[in-house]
Each structure stands twice: as structure tokens, then as C-alpha cells.
Amino acid sequence: MTTPTPKRTDALENRQAILDVALQALTESPDVSLNAIAKRAGLANGTLYRHFPTREALVLAVYQCDIEEMKNAATQLLAEHPPVRALREWLRALAHCAMTKNGLADAMRLATGADKSLFPETYQAMKAAIAELLAANEASRTVRAGLDPELVLLALCGIWQLDAGSDWRKQADDLIDLFMTGFGVPAGSQG
């Protein structure tokens, strides 16, 4: 069995540059061309295609970076705040991500289509982040026991229905208040 060769530093930097530019470009316009992304990144088209052979591969990689950030945010927030506050701040971060990157959501729909599915690991990462937050809150008795992370994840889909052109922050906070009440967070400890 051979050991895979680690990527060169410049290849890793090129990949990251593509992801950074793609996030911004896809957020601005979900149908931006891959050639335009390569040009904005200052790279040749071939370099982009070496890392991401298809549009779907690039869009999903950008999405996975966001999911990984959300998963890491759960752990970080729990280290910095009491569990109930960490849960509320994570929900706010999720709403912010959904609203500031709503073009990415359109790009995801275009890239994945009805007959394709997102990578199962992205779903598992979000479920793990929610499970971590719920477990910490259950241990501190700030949510009711036995909440199912999958059901909570399903309920959180409402965040993507917020209108980015409206006062989405207020709507998000109102929706988060509703979630927190549904989670059984006592009124005086909602963070």
C-alpha cells in the first residue's frame, strides 16, 4: 500500500484562493462561470479544473467549508459562553450565514438539482454541532431532555426562508426566540 503524496504548499494555497473567491462570487451571483472565478483568483482555468473538475465539485467544496465553520463554531462558543448563550449565538451565526450567503444557497440548488444529493458528511457535521450544543444545554438543564438533533435540524430549515432583503436580523431573533421556547429554555435563561 502506498502513502498518498501530500499536496505542495502552492497547490494548497491555490485551492484556498479558489475557495475564497468562489464563496464571494457564488454569493454575488449563483451562475457565475468557473472561468470568471479562476480569473478573479488570478489563476489559470486549468488550475481551477485540477482542483475542482466540475462546477458541482466547487460549489459543494465551498458549502462544506461553511458547514465545517459552523461545526467548529459550536465547540468554540461552548468554550466561551454558558451553554444556553452558546446555543443562541450559534443560531444567530447560522442565520447570518444563511442570509449573507443566500446566493450560495441558489448556487447549491443549481449544482445539486433534484436528482442529486448533498454529501452525507455535511448533514452529519451539522447534526453533530447541534447534538453538541443540545448535550451541553441538557447537562446544564437549560433545554428539556431528549431533544432529537435531527428534528432540531429539520426545524432550523425555517432560517433559510428569511428574506435577505428585509429586516432579517429581527426576524431571525424572533425565530430563535421561538426555537428556544420550543427547546424548553426557561424564560429567564434564554441568553
C-alpha positions as CSV (number, residue, x, y, z in Angstrom):
1,M,0.0,0.0,0.0
2,T,1.4,3.4,-1.0
3,T,1.1,6.5,1.1
4,P,-0.6,9.4,-0.7
5,T,1.7,12.3,-1.5
6,P,0.9,15.4,0.4
7,K,-0.1,18.4,-1.7
8,R,2.5,21.0,-2.3
9,T,2.1,24.3,-0.4
10,D,1.4,26.3,-3.6
11,A,-1.3,23.8,-4.6
12,L,-2.9,24.1,-1.2
13,E,-2.7,27.9,-1.5
14,N,-4.2,27.8,-4.9
15,R,-7.1,25.7,-3.7
16,Q,-7.8,28.0,-0.8
17,A,-7.6,31.0,-3.1
18,I,-10.2,29.4,-5.4
19,L,-12.5,28.6,-2.5
20,D,-12.2,32.1,-1.1
21,V,-13.0,33.7,-4.4
22,A,-15.7,31.2,-5.2
23,L,-17.5,31.9,-2.0
24,Q,-17.7,35.6,-2.7
25,A,-18.5,35.1,-6.4
26,L,-21.2,32.5,-5.9
27,T,-22.8,34.6,-3.1
28,E,-23.0,37.5,-5.5
29,S,-24.2,35.5,-8.5
30,P,-25.1,31.8,-8.3
31,D,-24.5,31.3,-12.0
32,V,-21.0,32.9,-12.2
33,S,-18.8,30.9,-14.6
34,L,-15.9,28.9,-13.4
35,N,-13.7,30.8,-15.8
36,A,-14.7,34.1,-14.1
37,I,-13.8,32.5,-10.7
38,A,-10.4,31.4,-12.0
39,K,-9.7,34.9,-13.4
40,R,-10.8,36.6,-10.1
41,A,-8.5,34.2,-8.2
42,G,-5.6,35.1,-10.5
43,L,-5.2,31.5,-11.7
44,A,-5.4,29.7,-15.0
45,N,-8.6,27.8,-15.8
46,G,-6.6,24.5,-15.7
47,T,-5.5,25.1,-12.1
48,L,-9.2,25.5,-11.1
49,Y,-10.2,22.4,-13.0
50,R,-7.3,20.4,-11.5
51,H,-8.8,21.1,-8.0
52,F,-12.5,21.1,-9.0
53,P,-13.2,19.2,-12.2
54,T,-16.9,20.2,-12.2
55,R,-19.0,23.2,-11.1
56,E,-20.8,20.9,-8.6
57,A,-17.5,19.9,-7.0
58,L,-16.6,23.5,-6.5
59,V,-20.0,24.6,-5.1
60,L,-20.0,21.6,-2.7
61,A,-16.5,22.3,-1.5
62,V,-17.5,25.9,-0.7
63,Y,-20.6,24.7,1.1
64,Q,-18.5,22.1,3.0
65,C,-16.2,24.9,4.2
66,D,-19.2,26.8,5.6
67,I,-20.5,23.7,7.3
68,E,-17.1,23.0,8.9
69,E,-17.0,26.5,10.2
70,M,-20.5,26.1,11.7
71,K,-19.4,22.8,13.3
72,N,-16.3,24.4,14.8
73,A,-18.3,27.4,16.0
74,A,-20.4,25.2,18.2
75,T,-17.3,23.9,20.1
76,Q,-15.8,27.4,20.2
77,L,-19.0,29.1,21.5
78,L,-19.4,26.4,24.2
79,A,-15.8,27.1,25.3
80,E,-16.5,30.9,25.6
81,H,-20.1,31.0,26.9
82,P,-22.6,29.2,29.1
83,P,-24.4,26.6,27.1
84,V,-27.7,28.5,26.6
85,R,-25.8,31.5,25.4
86,A,-23.7,29.4,23.1
87,L,-26.8,27.8,21.6
88,R,-28.4,31.2,20.9
89,E,-25.2,32.7,19.4
90,W,-24.7,29.6,17.2
91,L,-28.3,30.0,15.9
92,R,-27.6,33.7,15.2
93,A,-24.4,32.7,13.3
94,L,-26.4,30.2,11.3
95,A,-28.9,32.9,10.4
96,H,-26.1,35.2,9.4
97,C,-24.5,32.6,7.2
98,A,-27.9,31.8,5.5
99,M,-28.6,35.5,4.8
100,T,-25.2,36.8,3.8
101,K,-24.6,33.8,1.6
102,N,-28.0,33.4,0.2
103,G,-26.6,33.4,-3.3
104,L,-24.6,30.4,-2.3
105,A,-27.9,28.6,-1.5
106,D,-29.1,29.4,-5.0
107,A,-25.8,28.0,-6.4
108,M,-26.3,24.9,-4.3
109,R,-29.7,24.4,-5.7
110,L,-28.3,24.8,-9.3
111,A,-25.4,22.5,-8.6
112,T,-27.3,19.7,-6.8
113,G,-30.6,19.6,-8.6
114,A,-33.5,17.3,-7.7
115,D,-31.7,14.1,-8.7
116,K,-28.5,14.7,-6.7
117,S,-27.9,14.8,-3.0
118,L,-25.5,16.8,-0.8
119,F,-22.6,14.9,0.7
120,P,-23.9,13.0,3.8
121,E,-20.9,14.3,5.8
122,T,-22.3,17.8,5.6
123,Y,-25.5,16.7,7.1
124,Q,-23.7,14.7,9.8
125,A,-21.5,17.7,10.6
126,M,-24.5,20.0,11.2
127,K,-26.2,17.2,13.2
128,A,-23.0,16.8,15.3
129,A,-22.9,20.6,16.0
130,I,-26.5,20.6,17.1
131,A,-26.0,17.5,19.2
132,E,-23.0,19.0,21.0
133,L,-25.0,22.2,21.8
134,L,-28.0,20.3,22.9
135,A,-26.0,17.9,25.1
136,A,-24.3,20.8,26.9
137,N,-27.6,22.5,27.4
138,E,-29.3,19.3,28.6
139,A,-26.5,18.8,31.1
140,S,-27.0,22.3,32.5
141,R,-30.8,21.8,32.4
142,T,-31.3,24.8,30.1
143,V,-33.2,22.7,27.5
144,R,-35.6,19.9,28.0
145,A,-34.1,16.4,27.9
146,G,-34.3,14.1,24.9
147,L,-34.4,16.7,22.0
148,D,-33.5,14.9,18.8
149,P,-30.8,16.7,16.8
150,E,-32.2,15.5,13.5
151,L,-35.6,17.0,14.4
152,V,-34.0,20.2,15.5
153,L,-32.0,20.4,12.2
154,L,-35.3,19.9,10.3
155,A,-36.9,22.8,12.3
156,L,-33.9,25.1,11.6
157,C,-34.7,25.0,7.9
158,G,-37.0,27.9,8.5
159,I,-33.9,30.1,8.9
160,W,-33.3,29.7,5.1
161,Q,-36.8,31.1,4.5
162,L,-35.9,34.5,5.9
163,D,-35.9,37.3,3.3
164,A,-32.4,38.8,3.0
165,G,-34.0,42.0,1.6
166,S,-36.0,42.6,4.8
167,D,-35.1,43.2,8.4
168,W,-33.9,39.6,8.6
169,R,-31.9,40.1,11.8
170,K,-35.1,40.9,13.8
171,Q,-36.9,38.1,12.1
172,A,-34.1,35.7,12.9
173,D,-34.1,36.8,16.6
174,D,-37.9,36.3,16.7
175,L,-37.4,32.9,15.1
176,I,-34.6,32.0,17.5
177,D,-36.8,33.0,20.5
178,L,-39.4,30.6,19.1
179,F,-36.8,27.8,18.8
180,M,-35.5,28.5,22.3
181,T,-39.0,28.3,23.8
182,G,-39.6,25.1,21.8
183,F,-36.4,23.7,23.2
184,G,-37.8,24.3,26.7
185,V,-35.3,27.0,27.6
186,P,-36.6,28.7,30.8
187,A,-37.7,32.3,30.1
188,G,-35.2,33.9,32.4
189,S,-32.2,32.0,31.0
190,Q,-32.6,32.5,27.2
191,G,-29.2,34.1,26.9
